[in-house]
Amino acid sequence: MNENFDYSLVDNETAEFLKEREYTINGIAEDARIKIGGELLKARDRLANHRNGVFRKWHESGGMDKNQVTYYINLTLLSRNLDNNQKDNFLNAPKSLQKEVMKKSVPEDLKQKVLDGDITTHKEYKQLQKDKEELEQQNAQLQSQVEQAQRSEEIAKKQLEDAESREPEVIEKYMEPEDYQETKNALAQSRHQQKLIEQRNEKLEKDIKEMEQRRDEVSEKSQKYDELNKAINDMNAKLNDGQQRLKAQKEIYDLVKGSEKVIREVAPLCYLAFSKDIIDNDYARKPIEKIIDDLTDMSNRLRKQLKKGDVIDV
């Protein structure tokens, strides 16, 4: 008896009486179905060596088609491996729900929910099955996006490393005031590296927002939720690193830009130093030598600190 009866149509005492009768009838029906399946199983095993469909002809002669026989046999086989509570939940379930559970392709988690009594109707089962399939599809899409984001991040990282490996040449002397091409190249290269870092950071921020939006659509108990959460944290760490690199690159750009101005102002001394009046005049020569010493000292300190990788203390 799988249909729900409206017990409000009768008084409480009669309702309890009818519920007891329903429970008894269901128990008899459960035992009968299992016993029928057991007898069919014995007959099938006995006729296993007979060809030409003898078993089918036999059960059809008794008025049972193939679907009915398969249902009873599978019902019996599955019931043998269940505890009493699971057995009651399974046998009391609608026949359509029982058939879903007995399919070889049934998802194990949904099957367990039926046996535990968490799913009691075929409609509820189909809805949960649909939700599960949609979630798996979303997880597959999210996984694809995570992998794509990781590939994009690797490409951006490789481009940044390639750009950083092309260090600008160190300008040791300028023979002509007009010769600022190397400094200009250094500035252009620094600006290019800054652009690459900015593009990489923007891509990371976009990917993080997309994954966070997808993560909000996934159950917090899902394994994919944890994977996305970890991927987002990893990309946030990379974004923070990229922001630090961008800050450092901007500072370098400003310093190189400032040094260009200094070089432009000092460059005319290269011409003045060839003048005999300057060479013979100690008062004029000594300030120039002081400038040369200061520039040389600064250059040596810069080279030393760059080799050591320490912060320059000015």
C-alpha positions as CSV (number, residue, x, y, z in Angstrom):
1,M,0.0,0.0,0.0
2,N,2.0,2.9,-1.3
3,E,-0.7,5.6,-1.5
4,N,-1.1,8.0,1.4
5,F,-4.5,7.8,3.1
6,D,-6.1,10.8,4.7
7,Y,-6.6,9.6,8.3
8,S,-8.4,12.8,9.2
9,L,-11.5,11.2,7.6
10,V,-11.8,8.9,10.6
11,D,-11.5,9.2,14.4
12,N,-8.2,8.7,16.1
13,E,-8.9,5.1,17.3
14,T,-10.0,4.0,13.8
15,A,-6.9,5.7,12.4
16,E,-4.6,3.8,14.6
17,F,-6.4,0.5,13.8
18,L,-6.1,1.2,10.0
19,K,-2.4,2.0,10.4
20,E,-1.8,-1.3,12.1
21,R,-3.7,-3.1,9.3
22,E,-1.6,-1.2,6.7
23,Y,1.6,-2.1,8.4
24,T,0.6,-5.8,8.5
25,I,-0.5,-5.9,4.9
26,N,2.8,-4.2,3.8
27,G,4.8,-6.8,5.8
28,I,2.9,-9.7,4.1
29,A,3.5,-8.1,0.7
30,E,7.2,-7.6,1.4
31,D,7.6,-11.2,2.5
32,A,5.6,-12.4,-0.5
33,R,7.7,-10.4,-3.0
34,I,11.0,-11.7,-1.5
35,K,9.7,-15.3,-1.4
36,I,8.5,-15.1,-5.0
37,G,12.0,-13.7,-6.0
38,G,13.7,-16.5,-4.1
39,E,11.6,-19.2,-5.9
40,L,12.3,-17.6,-9.3
41,L,16.0,-17.5,-8.5
42,K,16.0,-21.2,-7.7
43,A,14.2,-22.0,-11.0
44,R,16.5,-19.8,-13.0
45,D,19.6,-21.5,-11.5
46,R,18.1,-24.9,-12.1
47,L,17.4,-24.1,-15.7
48,A,20.7,-22.3,-16.3
49,N,22.1,-25.1,-18.5
50,H,19.0,-25.3,-20.6
51,R,19.0,-23.5,-23.9
52,N,16.3,-22.1,-26.2
53,G,14.9,-19.8,-23.4
54,V,13.3,-22.6,-21.3
55,F,13.3,-20.4,-18.1
56,R,11.5,-17.6,-20.0
57,K,8.9,-20.0,-21.4
58,W,8.4,-21.4,-18.0
59,H,7.7,-18.1,-16.2
60,E,5.7,-16.7,-19.0
61,S,3.4,-19.8,-18.8
62,G,2.7,-18.6,-15.2
63,G,1.7,-15.2,-16.4
64,M,4.9,-13.3,-15.5
65,D,6.8,-11.4,-18.1
66,K,10.6,-10.7,-18.1
67,N,10.3,-7.3,-16.4
68,Q,8.3,-8.8,-13.5
69,V,10.7,-11.7,-13.0
70,T,13.8,-9.4,-13.2
71,Y,12.2,-7.1,-10.6
72,Y,11.4,-10.0,-8.1
73,I,14.9,-11.6,-8.5
74,N,16.8,-8.3,-8.1
75,L,14.5,-7.4,-5.1
76,T,15.5,-10.6,-3.4
77,L,19.2,-10.4,-4.2
78,L,19.5,-6.8,-2.9
79,S,17.4,-7.5,0.2
80,R,19.8,-10.2,1.3
81,N,22.6,-7.7,1.9
82,L,20.6,-5.1,3.9
83,D,20.1,-4.8,7.7
84,N,16.5,-4.8,9.0
85,N,16.1,-1.0,8.9
86,Q,17.5,-0.6,5.4
87,K,15.4,-3.6,4.3
88,D,12.2,-2.0,5.6
89,N,13.0,1.3,3.9
90,F,13.7,-0.4,0.6
91,L,10.7,-2.7,0.6
92,N,8.3,0.1,1.7
93,A,9.6,2.4,-1.1
94,P,7.4,2.8,-4.3
95,K,8.1,0.2,-7.0
96,S,9.5,2.9,-9.3
97,L,12.0,4.0,-6.7
98,Q,13.0,0.4,-6.0
99,K,13.7,-0.1,-9.7
100,E,16.0,2.9,-9.7
101,V,18.0,1.6,-6.7
102,M,18.3,-1.8,-8.4
103,K,19.9,-0.4,-11.6
104,K,23.6,-1.1,-12.0
105,S,24.2,2.6,-12.9
106,V,22.6,3.9,-9.7
107,P,24.8,6.5,-8.0
108,E,26.0,5.0,-4.7
109,D,25.2,8.1,-2.6
110,L,21.6,8.3,-3.9
111,K,21.2,4.5,-3.3
112,Q,22.4,4.9,0.2
113,K,19.9,7.8,0.9
114,V,17.0,5.5,-0.2
115,L,18.2,2.7,2.0
116,D,18.6,5.1,4.9
117,G,15.1,6.4,4.5
118,D,16.2,9.9,3.4
119,I,14.6,9.5,0.0
120,T,11.1,8.1,0.0
121,T,9.5,9.0,-3.4
122,H,10.5,8.5,-7.0
123,K,10.0,12.2,-7.7
124,E,12.4,13.2,-4.9
125,Y,14.9,10.7,-6.2
126,K,14.8,12.1,-9.8
127,Q,15.1,15.7,-8.5
128,L,18.2,14.8,-6.5
129,Q,19.6,12.9,-9.4
130,K,19.1,15.9,-11.7
131,D,20.7,18.2,-9.1
132,K,23.6,15.8,-8.8
133,E,24.2,15.7,-12.5
134,E,24.0,19.5,-12.8
135,L,26.5,19.9,-9.9
136,E,28.9,17.5,-11.6
137,Q,28.6,19.4,-14.8
138,Q,29.3,22.7,-13.0
139,N,32.2,21.1,-11.2
140,A,33.6,19.9,-14.6
141,Q,33.3,23.5,-16.0
142,L,34.9,25.0,-12.9
143,Q,37.7,22.5,-13.1
144,S,38.2,23.4,-16.8
145,Q,38.3,27.1,-15.8
146,V,40.8,26.5,-13.0
147,E,43.1,24.6,-15.4
148,Q,42.7,27.4,-18.0
149,A,43.5,30.0,-15.4
150,Q,46.6,28.1,-14.3
151,R,47.8,27.8,-17.9
152,S,47.2,31.5,-18.4
153,E,49.1,32.3,-15.2
154,E,52.0,30.1,-16.3
155,I,52.1,31.9,-19.7
156,A,52.1,35.3,-18.0
157,K,54.7,34.2,-15.5
158,K,57.0,32.9,-18.4
159,Q,56.6,36.2,-20.2
160,L,57.4,38.2,-17.1
161,E,60.5,36.0,-16.4
162,D,61.7,36.4,-20.0
163,A,61.3,40.2,-19.7
164,E,63.1,40.3,-16.4
165,S,65.9,38.2,-17.7
166,R,66.7,40.9,-20.3
167,E,68.5,43.3,-18.0
168,P,69.4,46.7,-19.3
169,E,73.0,47.3,-20.1
170,V,74.9,49.4,-17.5
171,I,76.0,52.8,-18.9
172,E,79.6,53.4,-17.7
173,K,80.4,56.6,-19.6
174,Y,79.0,59.1,-22.0
175,M,81.4,60.6,-24.6
176,E,78.8,62.9,-26.1
177,P,76.0,64.9,-24.4
178,E,73.5,63.7,-27.1
179,D,74.1,60.0,-26.4
180,Y,71.2,58.9,-24.2
181,Q,70.0,56.0,-26.3
182,E,71.0,53.3,-23.8
183,T,69.2,55.1,-21.0
184,K,66.2,55.5,-23.1
185,N,66.3,51.8,-23.9
186,A,66.5,51.0,-20.2
187,L,63.5,53.2,-19.5
188,A,61.5,51.7,-22.3
189,Q,62.4,48.2,-21.1
190,S,61.5,49.0,-17.5
191,R,58.2,50.5,-18.7
192,H,57.5,47.3,-20.8
193,Q,58.2,45.1,-17.8
194,Q,55.8,47.2,-15.7
195,K,53.1,46.8,-18.4
196,L,53.6,43.0,-18.4
197,I,53.2,42.9,-14.6
198,E,50.0,45.1,-14.8
199,Q,48.5,42.8,-17.4
200,R,49.3,39.7,-15.4
201,N,47.8,41.2,-12.3
202,E,44.6,42.2,-14.2
203,K,44.3,38.7,-15.6
204,L,44.7,37.2,-12.1
205,E,42.1,39.5,-10.6
206,K,39.6,38.6,-13.4
207,D,40.2,34.9,-13.0
208,I,39.9,35.1,-9.2
209,K,36.6,36.9,-9.5
210,E,35.2,34.3,-11.9
211,M,36.3,31.4,-9.7
212,E,34.9,33.1,-6.6
213,Q,31.5,33.5,-8.4
214,R,31.6,29.8,-9.4
215,R,32.7,28.8,-5.9
216,D,29.6,30.5,-4.5
217,E,27.4,28.3,-6.7
218,V,29.0,25.1,-5.4
219,S,28.1,23.3,-2.2
220,E,30.5,24.1,0.7
221,K,30.7,20.3,1.4
222,S,31.8,19.6,-2.2
223,Q,35.4,18.5,-2.9
224,K,35.4,20.9,-5.8
225,Y,34.6,23.7,-3.4
226,D,37.8,23.0,-1.4
227,E,39.8,22.7,-4.6
228,L,38.5,26.0,-5.9
229,N,39.1,27.6,-2.5
230,K,42.7,26.4,-2.6
231,A,43.2,27.6,-6.2
232,I,41.8,31.0,-5.3
233,N,44.1,31.3,-2.3
234,D,47.1,30.3,-4.4
235,M,46.2,32.9,-7.1
236,N,45.7,35.6,-4.4
237,A,49.2,34.9,-3.2
238,K,50.5,35.2,-6.7
239,L,48.5,38.4,-7.2
240,N,50.1,39.9,-4.0
241,D,53.5,38.9,-5.3
242,G,52.7,40.6,-8.6
243,Q,51.6,43.7,-6.9
244,Q,54.9,43.9,-4.9
245,R,56.8,43.4,-8.2
246,L,54.7,46.2,-9.8
247,K,55.5,48.5,-6.9
248,A,59.2,47.7,-7.2
249,Q,59.2,48.1,-11.0
250,K,57.6,51.6,-10.7
251,E,60.2,52.6,-8.2
252,I,63.0,51.4,-10.5
253,Y,61.4,53.3,-13.4
254,D,61.3,56.5,-11.4
255,L,64.9,56.1,-10.3
256,V,66.1,55.4,-13.8
257,K,64.1,58.4,-15.1
258,G,65.7,60.6,-12.4
259,S,69.2,59.3,-13.3
260,E,68.6,60.3,-16.9
261,K,68.2,63.9,-15.8
262,V,71.4,63.7,-13.7
263,I,73.3,62.2,-16.6
264,R,72.1,65.0,-18.9
265,E,73.3,67.6,-16.5
266,V,76.7,66.0,-15.8
267,A,77.4,65.1,-19.4
268,P,78.8,68.5,-20.5
269,L,81.7,68.0,-18.0
270,C,83.1,65.5,-20.5
271,Y,83.7,68.4,-22.9
272,L,84.9,70.8,-20.3
273,A,87.5,68.3,-19.1
274,F,89.3,68.5,-22.4
275,S,89.8,72.3,-22.0
276,K,93.4,73.3,-21.1
277,D,92.1,76.0,-18.9
278,I,90.2,73.4,-16.8
279,I,93.2,71.0,-16.7
280,D,95.6,73.7,-15.5
281,N,93.2,75.2,-13.0
282,D,93.2,73.4,-9.7
283,Y,90.2,75.3,-8.5
284,A,88.2,74.2,-11.5
285,R,89.7,70.7,-11.8
286,K,89.2,69.6,-8.1
287,P,85.4,70.0,-8.1
288,I,85.2,68.0,-11.3
289,E,87.4,65.3,-9.7
290,K,85.1,65.3,-6.7
291,I,82.1,64.8,-8.9
292,I,84.0,61.9,-10.7
293,D,84.9,60.3,-7.3
294,D,81.3,60.6,-6.1
295,L,79.9,59.1,-9.3
296,T,82.5,56.4,-9.2
297,D,81.7,55.6,-5.5
298,M,78.0,55.5,-6.2
299,S,78.5,53.3,-9.2
300,N,80.7,50.9,-7.2
301,R,78.2,50.7,-4.4
302,L,75.4,50.1,-6.8
303,R,77.3,47.2,-8.5
304,K,78.2,45.7,-5.1
305,Q,74.6,45.9,-3.8
306,L,73.2,44.4,-7.1
307,K,75.5,41.5,-6.8
308,K,74.6,40.9,-3.1
309,G,70.9,41.6,-3.7
310,D,70.7,43.9,-0.6
311,V,68.9,47.2,-0.1
312,I,71.0,50.2,-1.0
313,D,71.7,52.5,2.0
314,V,72.1,56.0,0.6
